Amino acid sequence: MKNKDNKHKNYEILNLIGYGLSKFDNKFIKEFGFSTKNEFYNFCVNKGIAKTIGTVKNRMDLFDPFFPNNRKGWWQKGDAYIHRKILIDSLFGNETAKGYVNIVKLYMKDNFNVKDFQYNVEPIIKSRFKKLQETGLEAELYFIKNYNTIKLFDNGILEDGRLFGDGYDFQIKVDKTCFLAEVKGIREKKGKFRLTENEFKKASEYKDDYIVTLVLNLNDAPKFLTIENPIKNLKFIEKIIKPNETKEYHLAKEIC
């Protein structure tokens, strides 16, 4: 879902930069060819990546509590923003400073037409890079780490069903009940989602045991909203998707 305001403009690149500054510190800016952080901050402003120097510093502050450096950052926020680190860790957590900066350079070239740097990125990294921009992965990772905080799934055992493509993301076994959870990410506090034809069929089959789990407000502090038996409790509009004539079911109105 697209942002309705500029609050989180350039969300992905600012998170990548904040993560890199916090984890690699001065090694990060040196891989760009800068001697000081201020030079790098000004570069980001000049390229339209950030409106102000403070915007870049603030994103570094956001990640600082999660790395062993001398800066406390926004420690008072606790783990409110840990989901952003988890996403980047899952894709690029094993990269060296040089490898990670190459990824940031690739993003800058593709999204801001920045041609100031040379970089070399392996094909698999490019594939992970595409995943960075998918809301679904971020929501799924947040769910995996926090599903036990949902009362319905408390003390449940999670099994990952995403690779099977069978109309749900996860099975959560609670006592003798097997719930199927389809996870949808929404960047704002409210929004719409859609079900694929496969998901719609699976929801129709499992009814109360099929749970659409929304991760709302991904851009800021995520929260869960669970919807049992979505086919019964929500209104969907059927749409035919060409050229394959497949069906999708779009939510009729925003949910929050």
Secondary structure, DSSP 8 states (H G I E B T S, - for coil): ---SSSTTTTHHHHHHHHHHHHHHTHHHHHHTT-SSHHHHHHHHHHTTS-SSHHHHHHHHHHHGGGS-SS---SGGGTTTTHHHHHHHHHHHTT--HHHHHHHHHHHHHHHH---S------HHHHHHHHHHT-HHHHHHHHHHHHGGGSGGGTT-EEEE-GGGTSS-SEEEEETTEEEEEEEEE-SSSSB--EEEHHHHHHHHHHGGGEEEEEEE-TTSS-EEEEEESHHHHS-EEEEEETTTTEEEEEESS-B-
